[in-house]
Amino acid sequence: GPKVLQIPSHQIIDMGQMVTLNCDPVSNHLYFYWYKQILGQQMEFLVNFYNGKVMEKSKLFKDQFSVERPDGSYFTLKIQPTALEDSAVYFCASSLEGSQNTLYFGAGTRLSVL
Amino acid sequence: QEKVQQSPESLIVPEGAMVSLNCSFSDSASQSIWWYQQHPGKGPKALISIFSNGNKKEGRLTVYLNRASLHVSLHIKDSQPSDSAVYLCAVSEGGGSNYKLTFGKGTLLTVTP
C-alpha cells in the first residue's frame, strides 16, 4: 500500500536546540498532518497543512513549532527551541483528499529532549 | 472537542476466538468512525471505516455503529497471532482542508497460539 517515510526514526537533542523532523508523504497526496504521542497516552492532533498553508492547529502546536513543505519535497516539522515536554513520538500522515479520506501514517520519529 | 474512549484497555484471547473491541465518542454529529491497527514500532494502518448507522463487514472484520448511543464496536472473527497489535478508534471531524482524526488511547490485543 501507500507508504509514508519519516526520517530520522530517533532523534536525541539537548533542550534549547532546534530540531527538524522530516516526512516524505505519499506522492500524489495533497493533505498533510502531524500528530504527537507521549508514551502511554493517545495520539493527539497537532496540525494539518494544505496548499502550502496551515489549515488548523491544536493548542499543542506551540509558537515554537512550524511546518512547511518547500518545493513539494519533504513535509517538515521544526521545533525551535525545544523543551523537555517536547519528548514524544511524532507521526506524520497524508491523505489524497480532505473529507472521509484514509490517512496514511509513517512509522514515527521518536524525539528525546535531554 | 471530540472525545474518544476505548475499552477494554487490553485483551488476551486464544487463537481462533472472536474479538470484540468497543469505542464511544462524544459528538453525534461526528462523521466517519475509523479503526486503525498499530504494531510496535510502526505507524497506524487503516483497517475499516463506517459512516452510516448499522454494520459493515470486510473479510474477518465487522464494525457496528450506533449513533444514538454514540457507540461503535469492531469484531474480529477467527483471530490470529498476527492480529496482535494496538487497535485505535478514530473519529473524523471537519471537512475539506480542516479534516482531521481524533484518536482514542487504543486497546492492546494479544492473540495466543
Interface residues (C-beta under 8 A of the other chain):
Chain A: G1 V4 Q6 Y31 Y33 Y35 Q41 Q42 M43 E44 F45 N48 Y50 N51 M55 E56 F91 A93 S95 G98 S99 Q100 N101 T102 L103 Y104 F105 G106 A107 G108
Chain B: V4 Q31 S32 W34 Y36 G41 K42 G43 P44 K45 A46 S49 F51 L88 S92 G94 G95 G96 S97 N98 Y99 K100 L101 T102 F103 G104 K105 G106
